[in-house]
Structure formats: C-alpha cells, structure tokens
Amino acid sequence: MSSNEVKVKVSHMTKKFGDLLVLNDISFEVKKGEFLCVVGPTGCGKTTFLNCLTKLGVYQLTSGEILINNEPVDLQKHNVAYIFQEYSAFPWQTVEENVAYGLKIKKRPAAEIKARVDEMLEMVGLTEYRNYYPNQLSASMLQRVSIARAFAVQPELLLMDEPYGQLDNSLRYKLEDDLLRLWQHTGTTVIFITHNIEEAVYLSERILVLTNKPTGIKQEIVNNLPRPRDVTDVAFNQLRDKVTDLIKWW
C-alpha cells in the first residue's frame, strides 16, 4: 500500500518532563500510505511518543522537528485523526451522527456527508445500528464507531493508541480486519501504537521497536508477510518471536 513518498518525517524528537528524559533523539520516516506499528517494553513511553506526533499543547517537543508533507505539523492545516484506547463516541449522538461529526465540522456538503457515512457504516458493519446510541452498543461496536468516524474525514495521517487493548482476542481479530480493509480502501497513512506483538505483526508493513526509557529506536523491521496473514504460519511466528526477543532483551 505504501509509496516511496515520505508523508511524515521525524527528526531528533526529544521530550523531557522536567529533568526526566522520556524520548531521546528519535528520528524516522513514514511513507505515504504506510501502516507503521510501534512496540516496546511496558512503560517505555509509547503513548508520549504518539502524543508528541500530534503537537498538542502540553506535548510540545523539547527539541527536534516533525514534518508532514515536508512542512511543520499544523493541525489547522493537516488532516490528522486520532483513535484512543478509551471509547470516544459522543453519548448524546447516534452512531450515524457520531460518524458524521468530523464531516460536519469541516462543513462538507450534505450529500457528501451522507455518502461517506453510509460507506463507512457499511465497511465496519454498523449500517443496521445507525440510529442506536452508544449506551446501546457493545465495546467492539463502540470502537468501530470511532474507527468509522476517523476514516470518514479521509485523514492523511491516522494515529492510533492501543485501540484494541481492552478487547478480548476474538473481538480484536475482527476489528483488526475491519481496520485493514479501511486502510487498504482509503490509502491512509497509519501509525499504530500497541503492546501486543502479534497484533503488530498482523497489521504492519513496518515495525519500530522502541527501547526502555530514555526511549530510542532499537530496530526497524520491514514486514513483508503476504496478506491475508495467518497467525499459525511458521514465518508469522518467526517474526513475532524476533520482535519479542528484541523487546525482552532491551
């Protein structure tokens, strides 16, 4: 899916909280349309890593630079979406209204909003639940609402912070497949933070393995396993074990 065009360039990203050095001189690039997964030891600063990419107020970099399309990140200009581990559907809005929210904020024409919402609901299997409210939905359905809402605005960059961390395996597998289908359909560039190594191997085109704090990049791993991926395949398990060993022996 990814091209040779650089979408995101991170140069010497460093983040301190007081005297505590959390992110230490991190540099990497993400290609347009790439699905990049980021893994690392528990507590290594993965969420801080992702928050710095958003450049939101309190997470300004201590030093370094983040570029999108070779320009400094500007959330007023660049179309960046963020999906959290916590469910973020607005409880006072229906599924349909939640998915349409970002499009309405961007003042898209009504016909475009309807078409995009219909398309996203169909792709995540929520068409028949469009008039339900969040308190009527299961955990996996709530996360599908968040995913549909993010993709509806056709983001150029989607940042995902362990979105399936609270779900059991059977639900997670279904949502991972939904996500891959949307990513392949839209060509969105995705940076996906996860503590689940199998998930990273299942989803990614490339994996960044982080060190413990102060956090740097231990290794970048290109994931060329064919899709659809089989978690019982020997090559899949070999790659999973390789990433596991890199984290284990940080």
C-alpha positions as CSV (number, residue, x, y, z in Angstrom):
1,M,0.0,0.0,0.0
2,S,2.8,2.5,0.8
3,S,4.6,4.5,-1.8
4,N,8.1,6.0,-1.9
5,E,6.8,9.4,-1.0
6,V,7.7,10.5,2.6
7,K,4.5,11.5,4.4
8,V,5.9,12.0,8.0
9,K,9.5,12.9,8.9
10,V,10.5,12.9,12.5
11,S,14.0,14.4,13.2
12,H,15.7,14.2,16.6
13,M,12.5,14.1,18.5
14,T,13.3,14.6,22.2
15,K,10.9,15.0,25.1
16,K,11.7,15.8,28.7
17,F,9.3,16.2,31.6
18,G,11.4,18.4,33.9
19,D,14.7,16.5,34.3
20,L,13.2,13.2,33.2
21,L,14.3,12.3,29.6
22,V,11.5,10.2,28.1
23,L,12.1,10.3,24.4
24,N,15.8,10.5,23.3
25,D,16.7,11.9,19.9
26,I,14.3,9.8,17.8
27,S,14.4,10.0,14.0
28,F,12.4,8.1,11.4
29,E,10.2,8.5,8.3
30,V,6.8,7.1,7.4
31,K,5.9,6.7,3.7
32,K,2.6,7.8,2.3
33,G,0.0,5.1,2.8
34,E,2.2,3.0,5.1
35,F,0.9,1.1,8.1
36,L,3.6,1.5,10.8
37,C,3.3,-0.2,14.1
38,V,5.3,0.9,17.2
39,V,6.1,-1.6,20.0
40,G,8.3,-1.5,23.1
41,P,8.6,-2.5,26.7
42,T,5.9,-1.7,29.1
43,G,6.2,1.9,30.4
44,C,8.8,2.9,27.7
45,G,6.9,6.0,26.6
46,K,4.9,4.7,23.6
47,T,1.9,7.0,24.3
48,T,4.2,10.0,24.9
49,F,5.8,9.1,21.6
50,L,2.4,9.3,19.9
51,N,1.2,12.4,21.7
52,C,4.3,14.2,20.6
53,L,3.4,13.5,17.0
54,T,0.1,15.4,17.5
55,K,1.9,18.5,18.7
56,L,-1.0,19.3,21.0
57,G,-0.1,22.0,23.6
58,V,1.4,20.2,26.6
59,Y,3.2,17.7,24.4
60,Q,5.4,20.2,22.5
61,L,8.8,18.7,21.8
62,T,11.7,19.6,24.0
63,S,13.8,19.6,20.8
64,G,13.5,18.1,17.3
65,E,11.1,18.5,14.4
66,I,8.1,16.7,13.0
67,L,7.1,17.3,9.4
68,I,4.1,16.3,7.4
69,N,4.5,16.7,3.6
70,N,7.8,18.4,4.4
71,E,6.1,21.1,6.5
72,P,5.9,21.6,10.2
73,V,2.8,19.8,11.7
74,D,-0.2,22.2,11.8
75,L,-3.4,20.6,13.0
76,Q,-5.3,23.6,11.4
77,K,-3.9,22.6,8.0
78,H,-3.0,18.9,8.1
79,N,-5.8,16.4,8.3
80,V,-4.8,14.2,11.3
81,A,-7.1,11.9,13.1
82,Y,-6.5,10.1,16.5
83,I,-8.1,7.0,17.9
84,F,-7.6,6.3,21.6
85,Q,-7.8,3.1,23.7
86,E,-10.8,4.7,25.6
87,Y,-14.1,4.7,23.7
88,S,-14.7,8.2,22.4
89,A,-18.2,8.1,20.9
90,F,-20.3,11.0,21.9
91,P,-23.1,9.6,24.2
92,W,-25.7,12.1,23.1
93,Q,-25.4,11.3,19.4
94,T,-26.5,8.3,17.4
95,V,-24.0,6.1,15.6
96,E,-24.7,7.9,12.3
97,E,-24.3,11.3,14.0
98,N,-21.0,10.3,15.6
99,V,-19.6,9.2,12.2
100,A,-20.8,12.3,10.5
101,Y,-19.4,14.6,13.2
102,G,-16.0,15.4,11.7
103,L,-17.5,15.9,8.2
104,K,-20.0,18.4,9.6
105,I,-17.2,20.3,11.4
106,K,-15.4,20.6,8.1
107,K,-18.7,21.9,6.6
108,R,-18.8,19.2,3.9
109,P,-22.0,19.2,1.6
110,A,-24.9,17.2,3.0
111,A,-24.8,14.8,0.0
112,E,-21.1,14.1,0.6
113,I,-21.7,13.6,4.3
114,K,-24.5,11.0,3.7
115,A,-22.4,9.2,1.1
116,R,-19.3,9.0,3.3
117,V,-21.3,8.0,6.4
118,D,-23.2,5.3,4.5
119,E,-19.9,3.9,3.1
120,M,-18.1,3.9,6.5
121,L,-21.0,2.2,8.3
122,E,-21.2,-0.5,5.6
123,M,-17.4,-1.1,5.8
124,V,-17.5,-1.6,9.6
125,G,-20.8,-3.5,9.7
126,L,-22.8,-0.9,11.6
127,T,-25.4,0.1,9.0
128,E,-28.3,-1.5,10.9
129,Y,-27.2,0.2,14.1
130,R,-27.0,3.7,12.6
131,N,-29.8,5.0,14.9
132,Y,-28.5,3.4,18.1
133,Y,-26.9,5.4,20.9
134,P,-23.5,4.5,22.4
135,N,-25.1,3.1,25.6
136,Q,-26.9,0.5,23.4
137,L,-23.6,-0.8,21.8
138,S,-21.0,-3.4,22.8
139,A,-17.4,-2.5,23.4
140,S,-16.3,-3.7,19.9
141,M,-19.1,-1.7,18.3
142,L,-18.1,1.4,20.1
143,Q,-14.6,1.1,18.8
144,R,-15.9,0.5,15.3
145,V,-17.8,3.8,15.6
146,S,-14.5,5.6,16.5
147,I,-12.8,4.0,13.5
148,A,-15.6,4.8,11.1
149,R,-15.6,8.4,12.3
150,A,-11.8,8.8,11.9
151,F,-11.8,7.3,8.3
152,A,-14.9,9.3,7.3
153,V,-12.9,12.5,7.2
154,Q,-10.3,10.9,4.9
155,P,-7.3,11.7,7.2
156,E,-3.9,12.0,5.6
157,L,-2.5,10.6,8.9
158,L,-4.2,8.4,11.4
159,L,-2.6,8.0,14.9
160,M,-3.9,5.0,16.9
161,D,-3.0,4.5,20.6
162,E,-3.6,0.8,21.6
163,P,-7.3,1.0,20.4
164,Y,-8.0,-2.7,21.0
165,G,-6.2,-3.1,24.3
166,Q,-9.4,-3.6,26.3
167,L,-10.9,-6.2,24.0
168,D,-10.6,-10.0,24.0
169,N,-8.9,-11.8,21.2
170,S,-12.0,-12.7,19.2
171,L,-13.2,-9.2,19.1
172,R,-9.7,-7.8,18.4
173,Y,-9.2,-10.1,15.4
174,K,-12.5,-8.8,13.8
175,L,-11.6,-5.2,14.4
176,E,-8.1,-5.6,13.0
177,D,-9.6,-7.0,9.8
178,D,-12.0,-4.1,9.7
179,L,-9.1,-1.7,10.1
180,L,-7.0,-3.3,7.4
181,R,-10.0,-3.2,5.0
182,L,-10.5,0.5,5.6
183,W,-6.7,1.2,5.3
184,Q,-6.5,-0.6,2.0
185,H,-9.6,1.1,0.7
186,T,-8.5,4.6,1.7
187,G,-4.7,4.6,1.5
188,T,-4.5,6.5,4.8
189,T,-1.1,6.6,6.5
190,V,-1.3,4.9,9.9
191,I,0.9,5.0,12.9
192,F,-0.3,2.4,15.4
193,I,0.9,2.0,18.9
194,T,0.4,-1.4,20.5
195,H,1.8,-3.6,23.4
196,N,0.6,-6.7,21.5
197,I,3.4,-8.1,19.4
198,E,1.1,-10.5,17.4
199,E,-1.1,-7.5,16.6
200,A,1.9,-5.5,15.3
201,V,3.0,-8.4,13.1
202,Y,-0.6,-9.0,11.8
203,L,-1.2,-5.3,10.9
204,S,2.1,-3.7,9.9
205,E,4.1,-3.1,6.9
206,R,7.0,-2.0,9.2
207,I,7.6,-2.2,12.9
208,L,9.5,0.2,15.1
209,V,10.8,-1.5,18.2
210,L,11.5,1.0,21.0
211,T,14.0,0.8,23.9
212,N,13.2,1.4,27.5
213,K,13.4,4.9,28.9
214,P,15.1,7.1,27.8
215,T,13.3,5.9,24.7
216,G,15.0,5.4,21.3
217,I,14.5,3.2,18.3
218,K,16.2,-0.2,18.9
219,Q,15.4,-1.6,15.4
220,E,13.2,-1.1,12.4
221,I,11.7,-4.3,10.9
222,V,10.2,-4.5,7.4
223,N,7.2,-6.8,7.4
224,N,6.8,-8.4,4.0
225,L,4.5,-11.3,5.1
226,P,1.8,-11.8,2.5
227,R,-1.8,-10.8,3.2
228,P,-4.2,-12.0,4.5
229,R,-1.9,-13.1,7.3
230,D,-2.1,-16.4,9.1
231,V,-1.2,-16.3,12.8
232,T,-0.4,-20.0,12.7
233,D,2.1,-19.7,9.8
234,V,5.7,-20.5,10.6
235,A,7.0,-17.3,9.1
236,F,4.5,-15.2,11.1
237,N,5.5,-16.8,14.3
238,Q,9.2,-16.4,13.5
239,L,8.7,-12.7,13.0
240,R,6.7,-12.5,16.2
241,D,9.4,-14.3,18.1
242,K,12.0,-12.0,16.7
243,V,10.2,-8.8,17.8
244,T,9.5,-10.5,21.2
245,D,13.2,-11.1,21.7
246,L,14.1,-7.6,20.8
247,I,11.8,-6.2,23.5
248,K,12.7,-8.9,26.0
249,W,16.4,-8.1,25.8
250,W,16.2,-4.3,25.6
